[in-house]
Amino acid sequence: MSKLYSKFFLFIFYCISLNTSIAETKNILVSTANPLASQAGRDILLGGGNAIDAAVAVQLVLNLVEPQSSGLGGGGFLLYFDNKNKNLIFYDGRETAPSKIKKEHFLDKNGQPLSFYDAAVGGLAVGVPGLVSMLELVHKEYGMMKWESLFKPAINLSLEGFPISSRLHNQIKKDNYLHLIPNTSKYFYENTNIPKKVGYILKNKEFAETLKIISVGRSKAFYQGNLAKEIISTIQNSPIRKGVMNLEDLKNYKAIKQNPICGKYRKYKVCSASLPSAGGFSIIQILGILENFTLSKNTIKKDIHLILEASKYSYLDRFKYLGDPSFNAINLKKFLSDEYLKNIASKISTVDAIKLNFGVNKQLNNQRSTTHFSIKDQYGNIVSMTSSIENSFGSRLMAGGFLLNNQLSDFNFKQNNGLYKNNIVEPGKKPLSSMSPTIIFDEKNNVKMVIGSPGGKSIIMYVIKAIIAVIDWNMPIKDAVNFPNFSLENNIVLLEKKRFDEEIKKYLLSLGHTIEEKKLNSGLHGFEMKKNIISGAADKRREGLVLVN
């Protein structure tokens, strides 16, 4: 029981917010969305593991303690800097559409797109999970510790139990669909519609068994065999919208590695996730547009306007052209060329907000739940990883003690005024994502900054904000992360509720922006490196913790 009490005291420690969101070191650093995950990652590093080993352990613990956000039933993107060889590699574990999926599955009887939750809940929304394949691939190539040893923290915690946090409790309380799925409801509720309380010690023996199976049988045990059969049975027998995924879909999944997308901003090289993430493209493009303007800590309100305008143009390019590159070949260099970016910059007015035609999108969803973590090990290796099951609690279906994703709702279900055509659902296709694990290098190719966030399409704006705040506004990373969030929903400017002063709001309104105030709960986790001092930050908007040594 001593281990359980130590976990509980760590939980209490973070609950009372004793400066857990910032830390400095010259050695190792782990910044994640949950204290128990940060502790697991740090323990692996102190035990001789590297950043990849720690990433596996962190992700498995996050699946348990932050189940609404990511896990084995979902996918992710991992950006890895191999310090010894100075290589940067991007790993793609994005979900794919099942072989028997049809676009009609996401249209109503009149041929119109279903509303978000009508499409997202149940078996038809589940994409073939990619996380396990991706973790195995990167560990085979760069891991130092034995695969099975990385599962022990999550297995032990599953059996001992962990205290339900206030954030998890509130997410359960707000959800309107969990109680409709019997085995999911049993796990999260005391009785029907009564969520288990904050501090309740939640155990997950089924998840522990799943982890034991994968720790021995590796990804084959997930994509084939009894666990695969359970996943498919859960999807095909869903009480809501029975799915069409089959065993062959699981068996055929393979994560891939490729080059990241990189671009220049000021004197830095910014690298992020390649397609099928639109996030990296948008970040590089927005920064490339802003390269044509002078931004500084003395012009923040004007800079916010410029960021918003540049983002509108970038989002429009995304909606017009981007999709899974295996289905829709696109020359991204054209859209990231100096000539193209300067042309967009010339269209941006410093005194007027432009209104672009984004069409009408019934699929808008502001409740997305994803996770991001950043790790630096004692060898100088770095992981920036974002993972997700898409919406909070994904499809709401559980198999093997973990939730299954609803990533197929990241597809667009119908073209609209020439937009979204390359992101229409097709068998074997990967939906576009906004996940943007990012690493920034200085002119000497030393790591300057590592960052990423959850937040649906707002991920792009959250990451851009943090980058601009550090590079142009000269803020320490902790202040950059904590700076009020702003985003876009088509032409509507979203401002973080109760965080912006009236001067900035009045200024944006005077330029013709339409404003709405919302929570905008980012989960920015990262660090900045300056003269061998590593300054880490975890987003106070979630439950993040930075641990160092």
C-alpha positions in Angstrom: 0.0 0.0 0.0 3.0 2.3 0.4 3.2 2.8 -3.3 -0.5 3.7 -3.5 0.0 6.3 -0.7 2.9 7.8 -2.5 0.8 8.2 -5.7 -1.9 9.8 -3.6 0.4 12.3 -2.1 1.8 13.2 -5.5 -1.8 13.7 -6.6 -2.4 16.0 -3.5 0.9 17.8 -4.3 -0.2 18.8 -7.8 -3.8 19.6 -6.6 -2.5 22.4 -4.4 -0.3 23.7 -7.3 3.0 24.1 -5.5 4.9 25.5 -8.5 4.6 22.3 -10.5 4.2 24.1 -13.9 7.8 25.3 -14.3 11.3 23.8 -13.6 14.9 24.3 -14.7 17.8 21.8 -15.2 20.9 21.0 -17.1 20.1 17.3 -17.4 16.8 15.4 -17.9 13.3 16.9 -18.2 9.8 15.4 -18.6 6.8 17.6 -19.1 3.4 15.9 -19.4 -0.3 16.5 -18.8 -0.4 14.4 -15.6 1.9 14.1 -12.5 1.8 10.3 -12.5 2.9 10.2 -16.2 5.7 12.7 -15.5 6.9 10.6 -12.6 6.9 7.4 -14.7 8.9 9.1 -17.4 11.4 10.5 -15.0 11.8 7.1 -13.3 12.6 5.5 -16.6 15.3 8.1 -17.3 16.8 7.8 -13.9 16.9 4.0 -14.4 19.1 4.4 -17.5 16.5 4.6 -20.2 16.5 7.2 -22.9 13.8 9.6 -24.2 12.1 6.9 -26.3 11.9 4.5 -23.4 10.4 7.3 -21.3 7.9 8.2 -24.0 6.5 4.7 -24.1 6.1 4.6 -20.3 4.6 8.1 -20.2 2.1 7.3 -22.9 0.9 4.1 -21.3 0.4 5.9 -17.9 -1.5 8.7 -19.7 -3.8 6.1 -21.2 -4.7 5.1 -17.7 -4.9 8.4 -15.8 -6.0 10.6 -18.6 -8.2 8.0 -20.5 -10.4 10.7 -22.2 -7.4 12.1 -24.1 -5.3 9.4 -25.7 -4.2 5.7 -25.6 -3.9 2.3 -27.2 -7.2 2.8 -29.0 -6.0 5.9 -30.8 -3.0 7.3 -32.7 -0.3 9.9 -32.5 2.7 11.6 -34.0 6.2 11.5 -32.6 9.1 13.8 -33.5 12.5 12.4 -32.3 15.8 14.2 -32.2 18.7 11.7 -32.1 21.5 13.8 -30.6 24.3 11.4 -31.4 23.7 11.4 -35.1 22.0 14.8 -35.2 19.0 13.3 -37.0 15.4 14.4 -36.7 12.8 11.7 -37.5 9.0 12.0 -37.7 6.9 8.9 -36.8 3.3 8.7 -38.1 0.9 6.5 -36.1 -2.3 8.1 -37.5 -5.4 6.0 -37.6 -6.7 4.8 -41.0 -10.3 4.3 -42.2 -11.5 0.7 -42.3 -11.6 -1.1 -45.7 -15.4 -1.2 -45.7 -16.1 2.4 -44.7 -18.3 4.5 -47.0 -18.8 8.3 -47.1 -22.5 7.6 -46.8 -22.0 6.4 -43.3 -21.5 10.0 -42.3 -24.4 11.5 -44.3 -28.1 11.8 -43.2 -31.0 10.6 -45.3 -30.9 13.9 -47.2 -27.3 13.5 -48.1 -26.1 16.1 -45.7 -23.2 15.7 -43.2 -24.2 14.4 -39.8 -23.7 16.7 -36.9 -20.5 16.1 -35.0 -21.8 13.9 -32.1 -24.2 12.0 -34.4 -21.1 11.0 -36.4 -18.5 10.7 -33.5 -20.2 8.3 -31.0 -20.2 4.6 -31.7 -18.5 2.0 -33.8 -18.6 3.7 -37.2 -16.4 6.5 -36.0 -13.5 4.2 -35.0 -10.3 4.4 -37.1 -7.7 1.6 -37.1 -5.6 2.5 -34.1 -1.9 3.3 -34.8 -0.4 4.1 -31.5 0.9 0.6 -30.5 2.5 0.1 -34.0 4.2 3.5 -33.8 5.6 3.0 -30.3 7.0 -0.4 -31.2 8.6 1.0 -34.4 10.4 3.9 -32.6 11.4 1.7 -29.7 12.9 -1.0 -32.0 15.0 1.7 -33.7 16.0 3.8 -30.7 14.9 2.3 -27.4 17.6 1.2 -24.9 15.6 -0.6 -22.2 13.6 -3.8 -22.7 10.2 -3.3 -24.1 8.4 -5.2 -21.3 10.1 -3.1 -18.6 8.4 0.0 -19.9 5.0 -1.4 -19.2 5.6 -1.9 -15.5 4.6 1.6 -14.3 1.3 1.5 -16.0 0.6 -2.1 -15.0 1.4 -1.4 -11.4 -0.7 1.7 -11.4 -3.6 -0.1 -13.0 -3.6 -2.8 -10.3 -3.0 -0.4 -7.3 -5.4 2.2 -8.6 -5.0 6.0 -9.0 -7.0 8.8 -7.6 -9.5 10.4 -10.0 -8.5 14.0 -10.6 -10.9 16.9 -10.7 -10.4 17.3 -14.4 -11.2 13.7 -15.2 -14.2 13.8 -12.9 -15.5 17.0 -14.6 -15.0 15.5 -18.0 -17.1 12.5 -17.0 -19.7 14.7 -15.5 -20.1 16.8 -18.6 -20.3 13.9 -21.1 -23.7 13.0 -22.4 -22.8 9.7 -24.0 -20.6 7.6 -21.7 -23.6 6.2 -19.8 -25.1 4.8 -23.1 -22.3 2.2 -23.4 -22.7 -0.4 -20.6 -19.1 -1.4 -20.0 -17.8 2.1 -20.3 -20.5 3.4 -17.9 -19.6 0.7 -15.4 -15.9 1.9 -15.4 -16.6 5.6 -15.0 -19.8 5.8 -12.9 -20.7 4.6 -9.4 -24.3 4.2 -10.6 -25.9 5.4 -13.8 -25.2 9.1 -14.4 -23.3 9.4 -11.0 -19.6 9.9 -11.8 -17.0 8.4 -9.5 -15.8 11.2 -7.1 -12.6 13.2 -7.1 -10.0 11.1 -5.2 -11.8 7.8 -5.8 -9.1 5.1 -6.3 -9.8 3.8 -9.8 -8.4 0.4 -10.7 -8.3 -1.1 -14.2 -7.4 -4.8 -14.0 -8.5 -5.4 -17.6 -6.1 -2.7 -18.8 -3.3 -4.3 -16.8 -4.0 -7.6 -18.5 -3.9 -5.9 -21.9 -0.6 -4.3 -21.1 0.9 -7.6 -20.0 -0.2 -9.2 -23.3 1.4 -6.4 -25.4 4.5 -6.3 -23.2 5.2 -9.9 -24.1 3.6 -10.2 -27.6 4.5 -6.7 -28.8 2.3 -5.1 -31.5 1.3 -8.4 -33.0 -0.6 -9.2 -29.8 -2.6 -6.0 -30.3 -3.3 -6.3 -34.0 -3.9 -10.0 -34.1 -5.1 -12.7 -31.7 -7.7 -12.4 -28.9 -7.2 -8.7 -28.1 -7.8 -7.9 -31.8 -10.9 -10.0 -31.8 -12.2 -8.2 -28.7 -11.6 -4.8 -30.4 -13.4 -5.8 -33.5 -16.3 -7.4 -31.6 -16.7 -4.2 -29.6 -16.8 -2.1 -32.7 -19.1 -4.3 -34.7 -21.5 -4.8 -31.8 -21.6 -1.2 -30.7 -25.0 -0.3 -29.2 -24.7 3.0 -31.2 -23.8 2.9 -35.0 -22.3 -0.6 -35.4 -18.9 -0.3 -37.1 -17.5 -2.1 -40.1 -13.8 -2.5 -39.1 -12.6 -6.1 -39.4 -9.6 -8.2 -38.3 -7.8 -7.7 -41.7 -7.9 -3.9 -41.1 -6.1 -4.4 -37.8 -3.6 -6.9 -39.1 -2.7 -4.7 -42.1 -1.9 -1.6 -40.1 1.7 -0.3 -40.1 3.1 2.9 -38.6 5.6 4.7 -40.8 8.5 7.1 -40.4 9.3 10.0 -42.7 11.0 13.4 -42.8 9.4 16.1 -40.7 8.3 19.4 -42.3 10.7 22.2 -41.7 10.8 25.9 -42.4 12.7 29.1 -41.5 11.5 31.7 -39.0 13.8 34.6 -38.1 17.1 32.9 -37.5 15.6 29.6 -36.4 14.6 26.3 -38.2 11.2 25.2 -37.1 10.3 21.5 -37.6 7.0 19.8 -37.0 4.7 17.0 -38.1 4.3 16.2 -41.8 1.1 15.2 -43.6 -1.3 13.7 -42.7 -1.0 16.3 -40.0 -1.9 19.7 -41.4 -0.6 21.2 -38.2 3.1 21.3 -39.2 2.3 22.7 -42.6 0.1 25.4 -41.1 2.6 26.4 -38.5 5.5 26.7 -41.0 3.2 28.6 -43.4 1.9 31.0 -40.8 5.4 31.8 -39.5 6.5 32.2 -43.1 3.8 34.8 -43.7 4.7 36.6 -40.4 8.4 36.6 -41.4 7.4 39.6 -43.6 6.3 41.7 -40.5 8.1 43.0 -37.5 6.7 41.6 -34.2 7.8 42.6 -30.8 6.8 42.7 -27.1 5.8 46.4 -27.6 3.3 45.6 -30.3 1.5 42.5 -28.9 -2.1 43.6 -29.7 -1.1 44.5 -33.3 0.8 41.2 -33.6 -2.3 39.2 -32.5 -4.2 40.7 -35.4 -1.4 39.8 -37.8 -1.3 36.2 -36.5 -5.0 35.9 -36.9 -5.0 37.2 -40.4 -2.1 35.0 -41.5 -3.9 32.0 -39.9 -7.1 32.6 -41.9 -5.2 32.3 -45.2 -3.3 29.2 -44.0 -6.5 27.5 -42.9 -8.1 28.3 -46.2 -5.2 26.6 -48.0 -5.7 23.6 -45.7 -9.4 23.3 -46.5 -8.7 23.7 -50.2 -5.8 21.5 -50.8 -4.7 19.2 -48.0 -5.4 15.5 -47.4 -3.7 12.2 -46.9 -0.7 12.4 -49.3 -1.1 8.7 -50.2 -4.5 9.7 -51.8 -3.9 13.3 -52.9 -0.4 14.2 -54.0 0.4 17.9 -53.3 3.5 20.0 -53.8 3.8 21.7 -50.4 6.9 23.6 -51.5 4.7 25.8 -53.7 2.6 26.9 -50.7 5.7 27.5 -48.5 7.8 29.4 -51.1 9.0 32.9 -50.2 7.1 34.2 -53.3 3.8 32.6 -52.2 4.2 33.7 -48.6 5.1 37.3 -49.5 2.1 37.5 -51.7 -0.2 36.4 -48.8 1.5 38.9 -46.5 0.9 41.7 -49.1 -2.9 41.0 -48.8 -2.9 41.5 -45.0 -4.1 44.9 -43.8 -2.8 46.3 -40.5 -6.1 48.2 -40.1 -8.8 45.9 -41.3 -9.8 42.2 -40.7 -10.5 40.2 -43.8 -13.4 37.8 -44.1 -12.7 34.7 -46.1 -15.2 32.1 -47.4 -14.8 29.0 -45.3 -18.1 27.5 -46.2 -20.4 26.0 -43.6 -19.1 23.2 -41.4 -21.6 21.3 -39.2 -18.7 19.2 -37.9 -17.1 21.9 -35.7 -16.2 20.5 -32.3 -14.6 22.5 -29.5 -14.5 19.7 -27.0 -11.5 17.8 -28.4 -9.3 16.0 -26.0 -5.7 15.1 -26.9 -2.4 15.1 -25.0 1.1 16.3 -25.6 4.4 15.7 -23.8 8.0 16.7 -24.2 11.1 14.8 -22.9 14.8 15.4 -22.9 17.1 12.6 -21.7 20.7 12.6 -20.3 22.1 11.8 -23.7 20.6 14.9 -25.3 17.9 13.0 -27.2 14.5 14.7 -27.4 10.9 13.5 -27.9 8.0 15.8 -28.8 4.9 13.7 -29.0 1.2 14.4 -29.5 -1.4 11.6 -29.2 -5.2 11.4 -29.3 -8.4 9.4 -29.4 -9.9 12.6 -30.9 -13.0 13.8 -28.9 -13.1 13.4 -25.1 -13.6 9.7 -24.5 -13.3 9.0 -28.2 -16.1 6.8 -29.6 -17.1 6.0 -25.9 -16.5 2.3 -26.7 -14.1 0.4 -24.4 -12.2 -2.8 -25.2 -9.4 -4.3 -23.2 -9.7 -1.6 -20.6 -9.0 1.3 -22.9 -11.2 3.6 -25.0 -11.4 3.4 -28.8 -11.0 6.5 -30.9 -13.5 8.4 -33.0 -10.9 9.7 -35.5 -13.1 9.2 -38.5 -14.9 12.3 -37.5 -11.7 14.2 -38.4 -12.6 13.6 -42.1 -14.9 16.0 -43.8 -18.0 14.3 -45.0 -18.9 16.5 -48.0 -17.3 19.1 -50.2 -18.4 22.7 -49.6 -17.8 25.5 -52.1 -14.7 23.7 -53.4 -13.3 23.1 -49.8 -12.5 19.9 -48.0 -12.5 17.7 -51.1 -9.1 16.1 -50.3 -10.2 15.1 -46.8 -13.3 13.1 -47.7 -13.4 9.7 -46.0 -12.2 6.7 -48.1 -11.1 3.2 -47.2 -7.5 3.0 -46.0 -7.2 6.8 -45.9 -5.9 8.8 -42.9 -7.9 11.9 -41.8 -6.1 15.2 -41.6 -5.0 16.2 -38.1 -3.8 19.4 -36.4 -1.5 17.6 -34.0 1.8 19.5 -34.1 4.7 18.1 -32.1 7.4 20.7 -32.8 11.2 21.2 -32.3 13.0 24.4 -33.1 16.7 24.8 -33.8 19.0 27.8 -33.7 21.5 28.8 -36.4 24.1 26.4 -35.0 21.6 23.6 -35.2 21.2 23.4 -31.4 17.8 22.8 -30.0 16.1 26.0 -29.0 12.6 25.0 -28.1 10.3 22.0 -27.9 6.5 22.4 -27.8 3.1 21.0 -28.6 -0.4 21.0 -27.4 -3.9 19.4 -27.6 -6.8 21.4 -28.8 -8.3 20.3 -32.1 -7.7 22.8 -34.9 -6.7 25.3 -32.2 -3.5 23.3 -31.6 -2.0 25.3 -34.5 -2.8 28.6 -32.8 -1.7 27.5 -29.4 1.7 26.4 -30.7 2.1 29.5 -32.8 1.3 31.7 -29.8 4.0 29.9 -27.7 6.6 30.2 -30.5 5.9 33.9 -31.2 5.9 34.7 -27.4 9.4 33.1 -27.0 11.0 34.3 -30.2 9.4 37.7 -30.9 8.0 38.8 -27.5 11.1 37.6 -25.7 9.1 35.8 -23.0 10.4 32.9 -20.9 8.6 29.7 -21.9 6.5 29.6 -18.7 5.0 33.0 -19.6 4.6 32.0 -23.3 2.6 28.9 -22.2 0.5 30.9 -19.8 -0.2 33.8 -22.1 -3.9 34.0 -23.0 -4.9 31.8 -25.8 -6.6 33.0 -29.0 -7.8 31.0 -32.0 -10.2 31.0 -35.0 -13.4 29.3 -35.9 -13.6 30.3 -39.5 -13.7 34.1 -39.4 -14.7 34.3 -35.7 -11.9 35.2 -33.3 -11.9 33.1 -30.1 -10.4 34.7 -27.1 -9.7 32.8 -23.9 -12.4 33.7 -21.4 -11.6 36.2 -18.7 -8.0 36.4 -19.8 -7.7 39.4 -22.2 -7.9 43.0 -21.1 -10.4 45.3 -22.6 -7.8 47.3 -24.5 -7.0 44.3 -26.7 -10.6 43.3 -27.2 -11.5 46.9 -28.2 -8.6 47.0 -30.6 -9.6 43.8 -32.4 -13.2 44.9 -32.6 -12.1 48.3 -34.1 -10.4 46.4 -36.9 -13.6 44.5 -37.7 -13.0 41.2 -36.0 -15.9 39.3 -34.6 -15.1 38.1 -31.1 -16.3 35.2 -28.9 -14.9 34.4 -25.5 -14.4 30.7 -24.7 -12.3 28.5 -22.3 -9.7 27.5 -24.9 -8.0 24.9 -22.6 -4.6 24.2 -24.3 -2.2 21.7 -22.9 1.1 23.2 -23.9 4.0 21.1 -22.6 7.6 21.8 -23.6 10.9 23.5 -22.8 13.4 26.1 -23.9 17.2 25.6 -24.0 19.4 28.6 -23.4 23.1 28.4 -22.5 22.8 24.8 -21.3 19.9 25.6 -19.0 16.7 23.8 -19.8 13.6 25.7 -18.7 10.5 23.5 -18.8 6.8 24.5 -18.6 3.5 22.6 -18.2 0.2 24.2 -18.9 -1.7 25.3 -15.8 -5.0 24.9 -17.8 -4.7 21.2 -17.4 -2.9 19.0 -14.8 0.6 19.2 -16.1 3.8 18.7 -14.2 7.4 19.3 -15.1 9.9 17.0 -13.5 13.7 17.4 -13.8 16.9 16.0 -12.3 
